[in-house]
């Protein structure tokens, strides 16, 4: 019997003060990266999908971002995350 599946972990990269497109408030938006990995016998082996996004802390609107836009927002915030350098 082989046990396999997928596991997703969410990492908060930075907290940004942005204007929400839905509610119009300038509030905190955590910039997060979610990584889905293939698991075999509950051991994560390799990443299958990586997504980036923000979420308004006032109204809860979640926005997906492309990788280059997320990297730009992270650079504006002055954050440095392991594996997310300037090289």
Secondary structure, 3 states (H helix, E strand, C coil): CCCEEEEEEEEEEEEEEEECCCCCCEEEEEEEEEEEEEEECCEEEEEEEEEEEEEECCCCCEEEECHHHHHHHHHHHCCCCCCCCCC
